[in-house]
Amino acid sequence: MAEETYEGEFYCVKCKAKREAKGNVVVNAKGTRMAKAKCPVCGTNLNRILGKA
């Protein structure tokens, strides 16, 4: 099965700004899909909650 990716807007808490990034989609223990990426400006981890799997 291919790895699911998400490309779109994330909020960087370090920069306090919205950033465009591309990241992998993972499913947490509760079954919620989350996109994880790195901020292209400062390198901080970015998370975006996408909803139930």
mmCIF entry with sequence, helices, sheets and N, C-alpha, C, O atoms, coordinates in Angstrom:
data_MODEL
# 
_entry.id   MODEL 
# 
_entity.id                         1 
_entity.type                       polymer 
_entity.pdbx_number_of_molecules   1 
# 
_entity_poly.entity_id                      1 
_entity_poly.type                           'polypeptide(L)' 
_entity_poly.nstd_linkage                   no 
_entity_poly.nstd_monomer                   no 
_entity_poly.pdbx_seq_one_letter_code       MAEETYEGEFYCVKCKAKREAKGNVVVNAKGTRMAKAKCPVCGTNLNRILGKA 
_entity_poly.pdbx_seq_one_letter_code_can   MAEETYEGEFYCVKCKAKREAKGNVVVNAKGTRMAKAKCPVCGTNLNRILGKA 
_entity_poly.pdbx_strand_id                 A 
# 
loop_
_entity_poly_seq.entity_id 
_entity_poly_seq.num 
_entity_poly_seq.mon_id 
_entity_poly_seq.hetero 
1 1  MET n 
1 2  ALA n 
1 3  GLU n 
1 4  GLU n 
1 5  THR n 
1 6  TYR n 
1 7  GLU n 
1 8  GLY n 
1 9  GLU n 
1 10 PHE n 
1 11 TYR n 
1 12 CYS n 
1 13 VAL n 
1 14 LYS n 
1 15 CYS n 
1 16 LYS n 
1 17 ALA n 
1 18 LYS n 
1 19 ARG n 
1 20 GLU n 
1 21 ALA n 
1 22 LYS n 
1 23 GLY n 
1 24 ASN n 
1 25 VAL n 
1 26 VAL n 
1 27 VAL n 
1 28 ASN n 
1 29 ALA n 
1 30 LYS n 
1 31 GLY n 
1 32 THR n 
1 33 ARG n 
1 34 MET n 
1 35 ALA n 
1 36 LYS n 
1 37 ALA n 
1 38 LYS n 
1 39 CYS n 
1 40 PRO n 
1 41 VAL n 
1 42 CYS n 
1 43 GLY n 
1 44 THR n 
1 45 ASN n 
1 46 LEU n 
1 47 ASN n 
1 48 ARG n 
1 49 ILE n 
1 50 LEU n 
1 51 GLY n 
1 52 LYS n 
1 53 ALA n 
# 
_struct_asym.id          A 
_struct_asym.entity_id   1 
# 
_struct_sheet.id               AA1 
_struct_sheet.type             ? 
_struct_sheet.number_strands   4 
_struct_sheet.details          ? 
# 
loop_
_struct_sheet_order.sheet_id 
_struct_sheet_order.range_id_1 
_struct_sheet_order.range_id_2 
_struct_sheet_order.offset 
_struct_sheet_order.sense 
AA1 1 2 ? anti-parallel 
AA1 2 3 ? anti-parallel 
AA1 3 4 ? anti-parallel 
# 
loop_
_struct_sheet_range.sheet_id 
_struct_sheet_range.id 
_struct_sheet_range.beg_label_comp_id 
_struct_sheet_range.beg_label_asym_id 
_struct_sheet_range.beg_label_seq_id 
_struct_sheet_range.pdbx_beg_PDB_ins_code 
_struct_sheet_range.end_label_comp_id 
_struct_sheet_range.end_label_asym_id 
_struct_sheet_range.end_label_seq_id 
_struct_sheet_range.pdbx_end_PDB_ins_code 
_struct_sheet_range.beg_auth_comp_id 
_struct_sheet_range.beg_auth_asym_id 
_struct_sheet_range.beg_auth_seq_id 
_struct_sheet_range.end_auth_comp_id 
_struct_sheet_range.end_auth_asym_id 
_struct_sheet_range.end_auth_seq_id 
AA1 1 THR A 5  ? CYS A 12 ? THR A 5  CYS A 12 
AA1 2 ALA A 17 ? VAL A 27 ? ALA A 17 VAL A 27 
AA1 3 THR A 32 ? LYS A 38 ? THR A 32 LYS A 38 
AA1 4 ASN A 45 ? LYS A 52 ? ASN A 45 LYS A 52 
# 
loop_
_atom_site.group_PDB 
_atom_site.id 
_atom_site.type_symbol 
_atom_site.label_atom_id 
_atom_site.label_alt_id 
_atom_site.label_comp_id 
_atom_site.label_asym_id 
_atom_site.label_entity_id 
_atom_site.label_seq_id 
_atom_site.pdbx_PDB_ins_code 
_atom_site.Cartn_x 
_atom_site.Cartn_y 
_atom_site.Cartn_z 
_atom_site.occupancy 
_atom_site.B_iso_or_equiv 
_atom_site.pdbx_formal_charge 
_atom_site.auth_seq_id 
_atom_site.auth_comp_id 
_atom_site.auth_asym_id 
_atom_site.auth_atom_id 
_atom_site.pdbx_PDB_model_num 
ATOM 1   N N  . MET A 1 1  ? 0.845   -1.200 0.000  1.00 0.00 ? 1  MET A N  1 
ATOM 2   C CA . MET A 1 1  ? 0.000   0.000  0.000  1.00 0.00 ? 1  MET A CA 1 
ATOM 3   C C  . MET A 1 1  ? 0.877   1.245  0.000  1.00 0.00 ? 1  MET A C  1 
ATOM 4   O O  . MET A 1 1  ? 1.847   1.327  0.753  1.00 0.00 ? 1  MET A O  1 
ATOM 5   N N  . ALA A 1 2  ? 0.540   2.201  -0.832 1.00 0.00 ? 2  ALA A N  1 
ATOM 6   C CA . ALA A 1 2  ? 1.326   3.430  -0.946 1.00 0.00 ? 2  ALA A CA 1 
ATOM 7   C C  . ALA A 1 2  ? 1.107   4.331  0.261  1.00 0.00 ? 2  ALA A C  1 
ATOM 8   O O  . ALA A 1 2  ? 0.029   4.353  0.855  1.00 0.00 ? 2  ALA A O  1 
ATOM 9   N N  . GLU A 1 3  ? 2.133   5.059  0.604  1.00 0.00 ? 3  GLU A N  1 
ATOM 10  C CA . GLU A 1 3  ? 2.072   6.012  1.721  1.00 0.00 ? 3  GLU A CA 1 
ATOM 11  C C  . GLU A 1 3  ? 1.194   7.203  1.301  1.00 0.00 ? 3  GLU A C  1 
ATOM 12  O O  . GLU A 1 3  ? 1.387   7.781  0.231  1.00 0.00 ? 3  GLU A O  1 
ATOM 13  N N  . GLU A 1 4  ? 0.235   7.553  2.155  1.00 0.00 ? 4  GLU A N  1 
ATOM 14  C CA . GLU A 1 4  ? -0.653  8.679  1.860  1.00 0.00 ? 4  GLU A CA 1 
ATOM 15  C C  . GLU A 1 4  ? 0.048   9.986  2.231  1.00 0.00 ? 4  GLU A C  1 
ATOM 16  O O  . GLU A 1 4  ? 0.678   10.074 3.285  1.00 0.00 ? 4  GLU A O  1 
ATOM 17  N N  . THR A 1 5  ? -0.059  10.993 1.378  1.00 0.00 ? 5  THR A N  1 
ATOM 18  C CA . THR A 1 5  ? 0.555   12.294 1.659  1.00 0.00 ? 5  THR A CA 1 
ATOM 19  C C  . THR A 1 5  ? -0.512  13.380 1.644  1.00 0.00 ? 5  THR A C  1 
ATOM 20  O O  . THR A 1 5  ? -1.581  13.219 1.055  1.00 0.00 ? 5  THR A O  1 
ATOM 21  N N  . TYR A 1 6  ? -0.198  14.486 2.304  1.00 0.00 ? 6  TYR A N  1 
ATOM 22  C CA . TYR A 1 6  ? -1.089  15.653 2.343  1.00 0.00 ? 6  TYR A CA 1 
ATOM 23  C C  . TYR A 1 6  ? -0.258  16.867 1.964  1.00 0.00 ? 6  TYR A C  1 
ATOM 24  O O  . TYR A 1 6  ? 0.829   17.075 2.503  1.00 0.00 ? 6  TYR A O  1 
ATOM 25  N N  . GLU A 1 7  ? -0.765  17.658 1.046  1.00 0.00 ? 7  GLU A N  1 
ATOM 26  C CA . GLU A 1 7  ? -0.089  18.888 0.655  1.00 0.00 ? 7  GLU A CA 1 
ATOM 27  C C  . GLU A 1 7  ? -1.066  20.032 0.853  1.00 0.00 ? 7  GLU A C  1 
ATOM 28  O O  . GLU A 1 7  ? -2.144  20.049 0.259  1.00 0.00 ? 7  GLU A O  1 
ATOM 29  N N  . GLY A 1 8  ? -0.688  20.982 1.685  1.00 0.00 ? 8  GLY A N  1 
ATOM 30  C CA . GLY A 1 8  ? -1.582  22.101 1.949  1.00 0.00 ? 8  GLY A CA 1 
ATOM 31  C C  . GLY A 1 8  ? -1.055  23.005 3.035  1.00 0.00 ? 8  GLY A C  1 
ATOM 32  O O  . GLY A 1 8  ? 0.154   23.111 3.246  1.00 0.00 ? 8  GLY A O  1 
ATOM 33  N N  . GLU A 1 9  ? -1.981  23.661 3.728  1.00 0.00 ? 9  GLU A N  1 
ATOM 34  C CA . GLU A 1 9  ? -1.641  24.673 4.710  1.00 0.00 ? 9  GLU A CA 1 
ATOM 35  C C  . GLU A 1 9  ? -1.528  24.086 6.111  1.00 0.00 ? 9  GLU A C  1 
ATOM 36  O O  . GLU A 1 9  ? -2.424  23.382 6.577  1.00 0.00 ? 9  GLU A O  1 
ATOM 37  N N  . PHE A 1 10 ? -0.426  24.381 6.769  1.00 0.00 ? 10 PHE A N  1 
ATOM 38  C CA . PHE A 1 10 ? -0.193  24.023 8.165  1.00 0.00 ? 10 PHE A CA 1 
ATOM 39  C C  . PHE A 1 10 ? 0.027   25.323 8.928  1.00 0.00 ? 10 PHE A C  1 
ATOM 40  O O  . PHE A 1 10 ? 0.390   26.336 8.331  1.00 0.00 ? 10 PHE A O  1 
ATOM 41  N N  . TYR A 1 11 ? -0.190  25.303 10.257 1.00 0.00 ? 11 TYR A N  1 
ATOM 42  C CA . TYR A 1 11 ? 0.094   26.471 11.086 1.00 0.00 ? 11 TYR A CA 1 
ATOM 43  C C  . TYR A 1 11 ? 1.365   26.188 11.866 1.00 0.00 ? 11 TYR A C  1 
ATOM 44  O O  . TYR A 1 11 ? 1.444   25.187 12.579 1.00 0.00 ? 11 TYR A O  1 
ATOM 45  N N  . CYS A 1 12 ? 2.361   27.056 11.742 1.00 0.00 ? 12 CYS A N  1 
ATOM 46  C CA . CYS A 1 12 ? 3.619   26.915 12.479 1.00 0.00 ? 12 CYS A CA 1 
ATOM 47  C C  . CYS A 1 12 ? 3.520   27.733 13.762 1.00 0.00 ? 12 CYS A C  1 
ATOM 48  O O  . CYS A 1 12 ? 3.339   28.950 13.721 1.00 0.00 ? 12 CYS A O  1 
ATOM 49  N N  . VAL A 1 13 ? 3.643   27.044 14.918 1.00 0.00 ? 13 VAL A N  1 
ATOM 50  C CA . VAL A 1 13 ? 3.513   27.742 16.202 1.00 0.00 ? 13 VAL A CA 1 
ATOM 51  C C  . VAL A 1 13 ? 4.762   28.568 16.515 1.00 0.00 ? 13 VAL A C  1 
ATOM 52  O O  . VAL A 1 13 ? 4.689   29.530 17.279 1.00 0.00 ? 13 VAL A O  1 
ATOM 53  N N  . LYS A 1 14 ? 5.901   28.202 15.936 1.00 0.00 ? 14 LYS A N  1 
ATOM 54  C CA . LYS A 1 14 ? 7.135   28.956 16.173 1.00 0.00 ? 14 LYS A CA 1 
ATOM 55  C C  . LYS A 1 14 ? 7.149   30.258 15.364 1.00 0.00 ? 14 LYS A C  1 
ATOM 56  O O  . LYS A 1 14 ? 7.494   31.316 15.890 1.00 0.00 ? 14 LYS A O  1 
ATOM 57  N N  . CYS A 1 15 ? 6.772   30.175 14.086 1.00 0.00 ? 15 CYS A N  1 
ATOM 58  C CA . CYS A 1 15 ? 6.712   31.364 13.217 1.00 0.00 ? 15 CYS A CA 1 
ATOM 59  C C  . CYS A 1 15 ? 5.428   32.169 13.443 1.00 0.00 ? 15 CYS A C  1 
ATOM 60  O O  . CYS A 1 15 ? 5.359   33.342 13.079 1.00 0.00 ? 15 CYS A O  1 
ATOM 61  N N  . LYS A 1 16 ? 4.398   31.529 14.054 1.00 0.00 ? 16 LYS A N  1 
ATOM 62  C CA . LYS A 1 16 ? 3.071   32.125 14.212 1.00 0.00 ? 16 LYS A CA 1 
ATOM 63  C C  . LYS A 1 16 ? 2.484   32.545 12.868 1.00 0.00 ? 16 LYS A C  1 
ATOM 64  O O  . LYS A 1 16 ? 1.932   33.636 12.730 1.00 0.00 ? 16 LYS A O  1 
ATOM 65  N N  . ALA A 1 17 ? 2.614   31.654 11.874 1.00 0.00 ? 17 ALA A N  1 
ATOM 66  C CA . ALA A 1 17 ? 2.115   31.932 10.529 1.00 0.00 ? 17 ALA A CA 1 
ATOM 67  C C  . ALA A 1 17 ? 1.700   30.637 9.856  1.00 0.00 ? 17 ALA A C  1 
ATOM 68  O O  . ALA A 1 17 ? 2.137   29.554 10.245 1.00 0.00 ? 17 ALA A O  1 
ATOM 69  N N  . LYS A 1 18 ? 0.846   30.758 8.834  1.00 0.00 ? 18 LYS A N  1 
ATOM 70  C CA . LYS A 1 18 ? 0.434   29.608 8.044  1.00 0.00 ? 18 LYS A CA 1 
ATOM 71  C C  . LYS A 1 18 ? 1.481   29.378 6.964  1.00 0.00 ? 18 LYS A C  1 
ATOM 72  O O  . LYS A 1 18 ? 1.952   30.319 6.325  1.00 0.00 ? 18 LYS A O  1 
ATOM 73  N N  . ARG A 1 19 ? 1.838   28.102 6.770  1.00 0.00 ? 19 ARG A N  1 
ATOM 74  C CA . ARG A 1 19 ? 2.857   27.742 5.793  1.00 0.00 ? 19 ARG A CA 1 
ATOM 75  C C  . ARG A 1 19 ? 2.339   26.629 4.886  1.00 0.00 ? 19 ARG A C  1 
ATOM 76  O O  . ARG A 1 19 ? 1.599   25.748 5.324  1.00 0.00 ? 19 ARG A O  1 
ATOM 77  N N  . GLU A 1 20 ? 2.738   26.681 3.624  1.00 0.00 ? 20 GLU A N  1 
ATOM 78  C CA . GLU A 1 20 ? 2.435   25.609 2.676  1.00 0.00 ? 20 GLU A CA 1 
ATOM 79  C C  . GLU A 1 20 ? 3.522   24.553 2.823  1.00 0.00 ? 20 GLU A C  1 
ATOM 80  O O  . GLU A 1 20 ? 4.711   24.865 2.770  1.00 0.00 ? 20 GLU A O  1 
ATOM 81  N N  . ALA A 1 21 ? 3.108   23.294 3.008  1.00 0.00 ? 21 ALA A N  1 
ATOM 82  C CA . ALA A 1 21 ? 4.061   22.207 3.158  1.00 0.00 ? 21 ALA A CA 1 
ATOM 83  C C  . ALA A 1 21 ? 3.441   20.910 2.673  1.00 0.00 ? 21 ALA A C  1 
ATOM 84  O O  . ALA A 1 21 ? 2.234   20.826 2.448  1.00 0.00 ? 21 ALA A O  1 
ATOM 85  N N  . LYS A 1 22 ? 4.292   19.890 2.513  1.00 0.00 ? 22 LYS A N  1 
ATOM 86  C CA . LYS A 1 22 ? 3.856   18.561 2.101  1.00 0.00 ? 22 LYS A CA 1 
ATOM 87  C C  . LYS A 1 22 ? 4.358   17.572 3.132  1.00 0.00 ? 22 LYS A C  1 
ATOM 88  O O  . LYS A 1 22 ? 5.534   17.585 3.496  1.00 0.00 ? 22 LYS A O  1 
ATOM 89  N N  . GLY A 1 23 ? 3.450   16.699 3.611  1.00 0.00 ? 23 GLY A N  1 
ATOM 90  C CA . GLY A 1 23 ? 3.849   15.743 4.633  1.00 0.00 ? 23 GLY A CA 1 
ATOM 91  C C  . GLY A 1 23 ? 3.094   14.441 4.533  1.00 0.00 ? 23 GLY A C  1 
ATOM 92  O O  . GLY A 1 23 ? 2.144   14.318 3.760  1.00 0.00 ? 23 GLY A O  1 
ATOM 93  N N  . ASN A 1 24 ? 3.520   13.463 5.322  1.00 0.00 ? 24 ASN A N  1 
ATOM 94  C CA . ASN A 1 24 ? 2.893   12.144 5.358  1.00 0.00 ? 24 ASN A CA 1 
ATOM 95  C C  . ASN A 1 24 ? 1.693   12.148 6.284  1.00 0.00 ? 24 ASN A C  1 
ATOM 96  O O  . ASN A 1 24 ? 1.656   12.891 7.265  1.00 0.00 ? 24 ASN A O  1 
ATOM 97  N N  . VAL A 1 25 ? 0.706   11.310 5.965  1.00 0.00 ? 25 VAL A N  1 
ATOM 98  C CA . VAL A 1 25 ? -0.491  11.164 6.792  1.00 0.00 ? 25 VAL A CA 1 
ATOM 99  C C  . VAL A 1 25 ? -0.306  9.936  7.671  1.00 0.00 ? 25 VAL A C  1 
ATOM 100 O O  . VAL A 1 25 ? 0.018   8.856  7.177  1.00 0.00 ? 25 VAL A O  1 
ATOM 101 N N  . VAL A 1 26 ? -0.514  10.102 8.987  1.00 0.00 ? 26 VAL A N  1 
ATOM 102 C CA . VAL A 1 26 ? -0.437  8.995  9.942  1.00 0.00 ? 26 VAL A CA 1 
ATOM 103 C C  . VAL A 1 26 ? -1.763  8.924  10.694 1.00 0.00 ? 26 VAL A C  1 
ATOM 104 O O  . VAL A 1 26 ? -2.504  9.905  10.754 1.00 0.00 ? 26 VAL A O  1 
ATOM 105 N N  . VAL A 1 27 ? -2.054  7.756  11.266 1.00 0.00 ? 27 VAL A N  1 
ATOM 106 C CA . VAL A 1 27 ? -3.266  7.562  12.053 1.00 0.00 ? 27 VAL A CA 1 
ATOM 107 C C  . VAL A 1 27 ? -2.846  7.331  13.491 1.00 0.00 ? 27 VAL A C  1 
ATOM 108 O O  . VAL A 1 27 ? -2.040  6.441  13.763 1.00 0.00 ? 27 VAL A O  1 
ATOM 109 N N  . ASN A 1 28 ? -3.386  8.132  14.432 1.00 0.00 ? 28 ASN A N  1 
ATOM 110 C CA . ASN A 1 28 ? -3.022  7.978  15.840 1.00 0.00 ? 28 ASN A CA 1 
ATOM 111 C C  . ASN A 1 28 ? -3.856  6.886  16.502 1.00 0.00 ? 28 ASN A C  1 
ATOM 112 O O  . ASN A 1 28 ? -4.656  6.226  15.839 1.00 0.00 ? 28 ASN A O  1 
ATOM 113 N N  . ALA A 1 29 ? -3.672  6.697  17.805 1.00 0.00 ? 29 ALA A N  1 
ATOM 114 C CA . ALA A 1 29 ? -4.335  5.610  18.539 1.00 0.00 ? 29 ALA A CA 1 
ATOM 115 C C  . ALA A 1 29 ? -5.857  5.739  18.548 1.00 0.00 ? 29 ALA A C  1 
ATOM 116 O O  . ALA A 1 29 ? -6.555  4.727  18.613 1.00 0.00 ? 29 ALA A O  1 
ATOM 117 N N  . LYS A 1 30 ? -6.379  6.944  18.484 1.00 0.00 ? 30 LYS A N  1 
ATOM 118 C CA . LYS A 1 30 ? -7.830  7.170  18.492 1.00 0.00 ? 30 LYS A CA 1 
ATOM 119 C C  . LYS A 1 30 ? -8.456  7.019  17.110 1.00 0.00 ? 30 LYS A C  1 
ATOM 120 O O  . LYS A 1 30 ? -9.678  7.093  16.982 1.00 0.00 ? 30 LYS A O  1 
ATOM 121 N N  . GLY A 1 31 ? -7.651  6.810  16.080 1.00 0.00 ? 31 GLY A N  1 
ATOM 122 C CA . GLY A 1 31 ? -8.166  6.653  14.725 1.00 0.00 ? 31 GLY A CA 1 
ATOM 123 C C  . GLY A 1 31 ? -8.259  7.950  13.952 1.00 0.00 ? 31 GLY A C  1 
ATOM 124 O O  . GLY A 1 31 ? -8.872  7.983  12.885 1.00 0.00 ? 31 GLY A O  1 
ATOM 125 N N  . THR A 1 32 ? -7.669  9.017  14.456 1.00 0.00 ? 32 THR A N  1 
ATOM 126 C CA . THR A 1 32 ? -7.690  10.314 13.782 1.00 0.00 ? 32 THR A CA 1 
ATOM 127 C C  . THR A 1 32 ? -6.522  10.410 12.809 1.00 0.00 ? 32 THR A C  1 
ATOM 128 O O  . THR A 1 32 ? -5.388  10.081 13.157 1.00 0.00 ? 32 THR A O  1 
ATOM 129 N N  . ARG A 1 33 ? -6.799  10.859 11.598 1.00 0.00 ? 33 ARG A N  1 
ATOM 130 C CA . ARG A 1 33 ? -5.743  11.065 10.604 1.00 0.00 ? 33 ARG A CA 1 
ATOM 131 C C  . ARG A 1 33 ? -5.064  12.398 10.870 1.00 0.00 ? 33 ARG A C  1 
ATOM 132 O O  . ARG A 1 33 ? -5.728  13.411 11.085 1.00 0.00 ? 33 ARG A O  1 
ATOM 133 N N  . MET A 1 34 ? -3.726  12.391 10.855 1.00 0.00 ? 34 MET A N  1 
ATOM 134 C CA . MET A 1 34 ? -2.954  13.614 11.067 1.00 0.00 ? 34 MET A CA 1 
ATOM 135 C C  . MET A 1 34 ? -1.869  13.711 10.010 1.00 0.00 ? 34 MET A C  1 
ATOM 136 O O  . MET A 1 34 ? -1.217  12.717 9.689  1.00 0.00 ? 34 MET A O  1 
ATOM 137 N N  . ALA A 1 35 ? -1.676  14.898 9.471  1.00 0.00 ? 35 ALA A N  1 
ATOM 138 C CA . ALA A 1 35 ? -0.585  15.141 8.526  1.00 0.00 ? 35 ALA A CA 1 
ATOM 139 C C  . ALA A 1 35 ? 0.583   15.716 9.310  1.00 0.00 ? 35 ALA A C  1 
ATOM 140 O O  . ALA A 1 35 ? 0.411   16.630 10.116 1.00 0.00 ? 35 ALA A O  1 
ATOM 141 N N  . LYS A 1 36 ? 1.776   15.174 9.068  1.00 0.00 ? 36 LYS A N  1 
ATOM 142 C CA . LYS A 1 36 ? 2.982   15.640 9.754  1.00 0.00 ? 36 LYS A CA 1 
ATOM 143 C C  . LYS A 1 36 ? 3.976   16.112 8.711  1.00 0.00 ? 36 LYS A C  1 
ATOM 144 O O  . LYS A 1 36 ? 4.236   15.414 7.731  1.00 0.00 ? 36 LYS A O  1 
ATOM 145 N N  . ALA A 1 37 ? 4.539   17.311 8.923  1.00 0.00 ? 37 ALA A N  1 
ATOM 146 C CA . ALA A 1 37 ? 5.502   17.879 7.988  1.00 0.00 ? 37 ALA A CA 1 
ATOM 147 C C  . ALA A 1 37 ? 6.511   18.727 8.761  1.00 0.00 ? 37 ALA A C  1 
ATOM 148 O O  . ALA A 1 37 ? 6.433   18.834 9.985  1.00 0.00 ? 37 ALA A O  1 
ATOM 149 N N  . LYS A 1 38 ? 7.460   19.328 8.036  1.00 0.00 ? 38 LYS A N  1 
ATOM 150 C CA . LYS A 1 38 ? 8.445   20.232 8.617  1.00 0.00 ? 38 LYS A CA 1 
ATOM 151 C C  . LYS A 1 38 ? 8.226   21.626 8.035  1.00 0.00 ? 38 LYS A C  1 
ATOM 152 O O  . LYS A 1 38 ? 7.937   21.772 6.848  1.00 0.00 ? 38 LYS A O  1 
ATOM 153 N N  . CYS A 1 39 ? 8.366   22.655 8.882  1.00 0.00 ? 39 CYS A N  1 
ATOM 154 C CA . CYS A 1 39 ? 8.232   24.042 8.420  1.00 0.00 ? 39 CYS A CA 1 
ATOM 155 C C  . CYS A 1 39 ? 9.383   24.354 7.466  1.00 0.00 ? 39 CYS A C  1 
ATOM 156 O O  . CYS A 1 39 ? 10.543  24.124 7.808  1.00 0.00 ? 39 CYS A O  1 
ATOM 157 N N  . PRO A 1 40 ? 9.076   24.880 6.261  1.00 0.00 ? 40 PRO A N  1 
ATOM 158 C CA . PRO A 1 40 ? 10.140  25.188 5.310  1.00 0.00 ? 40 PRO A CA 1 
ATOM 159 C C  . PRO A 1 40 ? 11.002  26.377 5.739  1.00 0.00 ? 40 PRO A C  1 
ATOM 160 O O  . PRO A 1 40 ? 12.093  26.559 5.199  1.00 0.00 ? 40 PRO A O  1 
ATOM 161 N N  . VAL A 1 41 ? 10.542  27.191 6.695  1.00 0.00 ? 41 VAL A N  1 
ATOM 162 C CA . VAL A 1 41 ? 11.280  28.372 7.134  1.00 0.00 ? 41 VAL A CA 1 
ATOM 163 C C  . VAL A 1 41 ? 12.181  28.068 8.333  1.00 0.00 ? 41 VAL A C  1 
ATOM 164 O O  . VAL A 1 41 ? 13.380  28.348 8.298  1.00 0.00 ? 41 VAL A O  1 
ATOM 165 N N  . CYS A 1 42 ? 11.586  27.477 9.425  1.00 0.00 ? 42 CYS A N  1 
ATOM 166 C CA . CYS A 1 42 ? 12.351  27.287 10.660 1.00 0.00 ? 42 CYS A CA 1 
ATOM 167 C C  . CYS A 1 42 ? 12.665  25.828 10.978 1.00 0.00 ? 42 CYS A C  1 
ATOM 168 O O  . CYS A 1 42 ? 13.477  25.565 11.865 1.00 0.00 ? 42 CYS A O  1 
ATOM 169 N N  . GLY A 1 43 ? 12.046  24.868 10.281 1.00 0.00 ? 43 GLY A N  1 
ATOM 170 C CA . GLY A 1 43 ? 12.338  23.457 10.497 1.00 0.00 ? 43 GLY A CA 1 
ATOM 171 C C  . GLY A 1 43 ? 11.563  22.805 11.624 1.00 0.00 ? 43 GLY A C  1 
ATOM 172 O O  . GLY A 1 43 ? 11.820  21.644 11.940 1.00 0.00 ? 43 GLY A O  1 
ATOM 173 N N  . THR A 1 44 ? 10.619  23.510 12.246 1.00 0.00 ? 44 THR A N  1 
ATOM 174 C CA . THR A 1 44 ? 9.795   22.957 13.317 1.00 0.00 ? 44 THR A CA 1 
ATOM 175 C C  . THR A 1 44 ? 8.831   21.920 12.762 1.00 0.00 ? 44 THR A C  1 
ATOM 176 O O  . THR A 1 44 ? 8.384   22.036 11.622 1.00 0.00 ? 44 THR A O  1 
ATOM 177 N N  . ASN A 1 45 ? 8.504   20.893 13.570 1.00 0.00 ? 45 ASN A N  1 
ATOM 178 C CA . ASN A 1 45 ? 7.504   19.901 13.171 1.00 0.00 ? 45 ASN A CA 1 
ATOM 179 C C  . ASN A 1 45 ? 6.138   20.557 13.096 1.00 0.00 ? 45 ASN A C  1 
ATOM 180 O O  . ASN A 1 45 ? 5.756   21.318 13.985 1.00 0.00 ? 45 ASN A O  1 
ATOM 181 N N  . LEU A 1 46 ? 5.394   20.255 12.017 1.00 0.00 ? 46 LEU A N  1 
ATOM 182 C CA . LEU A 1 46 ? 4.045   20.776 11.820 1.00 0.00 ? 46 LEU A CA 1 
ATOM 183 C C  . LEU A 1 46 ? 3.062   19.619 11.864 1.00 0.00 ? 46 LEU A C  1 
ATOM 184 O O  . LEU A 1 46 ? 3.351   18.543 11.341 1.00 0.00 ? 46 LEU A O  1 
ATOM 185 N N  . ASN A 1 47 ? 1.904   19.825 12.480 1.00 0.00 ? 47 ASN A N  1 
ATOM 186 C CA . ASN A 1 47 ? 0.844   18.830 12.543 1.00 0.00 ? 47 ASN A CA 1 
ATOM 187 C C  . ASN A 1 47 ? -0.463  19.470 12.104 1.00 0.00 ? 47 ASN A C  1 
ATOM 188 O O  . ASN A 1 47 ? -0.747  20.626 12.418 1.00 0.00 ? 47 ASN A O  1 
ATOM 189 N N  . ARG A 1 48 ? -1.251  18.692 11.369 1.00 0.00 ? 48 ARG A N  1 
ATOM 190 C CA . ARG A 1 48 ? -2.593  19.141 10.989 1.00 0.00 ? 48 ARG A CA 1 
ATOM 191 C C  . ARG A 1 48 ? -3.536  17.970 11.151 1.00 0.00 ? 48 ARG A C  1 
ATOM 192 O O  . ARG A 1 48 ? -3.299  16.891 10.606 1.00 0.00 ? 48 ARG A O  1 
ATOM 193 N N  . ILE A 1 49 ? -4.614  18.181 11.906 1.00 0.00 ? 49 ILE A N  1 
ATOM 194 C CA . ILE A 1 49 ? -5.605  17.136 12.142 1.00 0.00 ? 49 ILE A CA 1 
ATOM 195 C C  . ILE A 1 49 ? -6.576  17.124 10.958 1.00 0.00 ? 49 ILE A C  1 
ATOM 196 O O  . ILE A 1 49 ? -7.153  18.153 10.607 1.00 0.00 ? 49 ILE A O  1 
ATOM 197 N N  . LEU A 1 50 ? -6.749  15.939 10.345 1.00 0.00 ? 50 LEU A N  1 
ATOM 198 C CA . LEU A 1 50 ? -7.575  15.818 9.147  1.00 0.00 ? 50 LEU A CA 1 
ATOM 199 C C  . LEU A 1 50 ? -8.937  15.191 9.401  1.00 0.00 ? 50 LEU A C  1 
ATOM 200 O O  . LEU A 1 50 ? -9.852  15.382 8.600  1.00 0.00 ? 50 LEU A O  1 
ATOM 201 N N  . GLY A 1 51 ? -9.101  14.449 10.489 1.00 0.00 ? 51 GLY A N  1 
ATOM 202 C CA . GLY A 1 51 ? -10.390 13.837 10.774 1.00 0.00 ? 51 GLY A CA 1 
ATOM 203 C C  . GLY A 1 51 ? -10.267 12.331 10.915 1.00 0.00 ? 51 GLY A C  1 
ATOM 204 O O  . GLY A 1 51 ? -9.169  11.781 10.826 1.00 0.00 ? 51 GLY A O  1 
ATOM 205 N N  . LYS A 1 52 ? -11.384 11.668 11.132 1.00 0.00 ? 52 LYS A N  1 
ATOM 206 C CA . LYS A 1 52 ? -11.386 10.225 11.338 1.00 0.00 ? 52 LYS A CA 1 
ATOM 207 C C  . LYS A 1 52 ? -10.968 9.465  10.083 1.00 0.00 ? 52 LYS A C  1 
ATOM 208 O O  . LYS A 1 52 ? -11.224 9.901  8.961  1.00 0.00 ? 52 LYS A O  1 
ATOM 209 N N  . ALA A 1 53 ? -10.327 8.333  10.292 1.00 0.00 ? 53 ALA A N  1 
ATOM 210 C CA . ALA A 1 53 ? -9.850  7.502  9.182  1.00 0.00 ? 53 ALA A CA 1 
ATOM 211 C C  . ALA A 1 53 ? -11.008 6.746  8.539  1.00 0.00 ? 53 ALA A C  1 
ATOM 212 O O  . ALA A 1 53 ? -10.801 5.994  7.586  1.00 0.00 ? 53 ALA A O  1 
# 
